[in-house]
Structure formats: structure tokens, C-alpha cells
Amino acid sequence: MIIDWLVLTILICLCLYLVIMLFYYKTLLTKERNSKGFMRNNLDNTETIIRKLQVQLQRSLGQIDILTDELTKIKNDLTSLRTRNSQYRIENDKLRQRIKELEAKIEALL
């Protein structure tokens, strides 16, 4: 009788232990699935943000190339304007000298 009682008690304790472990591991599995889902969503969002930033970076690099080309053109225009300005100054100085010569001739004639 004691052996039956002892075996029955051990079996009941074992069943209780197994039920408790079943619920424990079930809870752990649920937490793990939730965590996995959260990480998957987080990674998807991160990938989306990275793609958007890559597109913005490519656009910015394209704009930088365009601005660099425009800057080069403007530098070339500036150089040509400086050259033209120097030529106009030289021509202006020659014309002033010619005006002075003509004024001197006019005064000589008077």
C-alpha cells in the first residue's frame, strides 16, 4: 500500500512538474516568437531607411557633379572675362593716349 501510494505520489509530482515545464517552455516560445517578429520588423524598417538614404546620397552625388561642372564653366568664363577686361584696359589706355596726342595737336594749331 505504501509503495502504491509512493508511486502514485511520484507520478503526480512528475506530472505536475511536466505540466509546469510545458507552460514555462510555451511562454518562452511565445516570447521568442514575439522577439523574432520585432527584430524582423526592425530589420525591414532599417533596410527601407538605408535604401532611402542611398537614393538621397546618389542624388546628392549627381547634384555635386552638376555643380562641379557648372563651377568649372564659371571659372572658365571668369578667366575669359579677366582676359577681355585686360584687353579693354590696354585698348582704353591707347585711346586715352591718342586723345592726349590729338589734344596736343589741336592746342599746337591754336
PyMOL commands that set and color helices and strands:
alter all, ss='L'
color gray80, all
select helices_A, chain A and resi 2-109
alter helices_A, ss='H'
color red, helices_A
deselect
rebuild
show_as cartoon
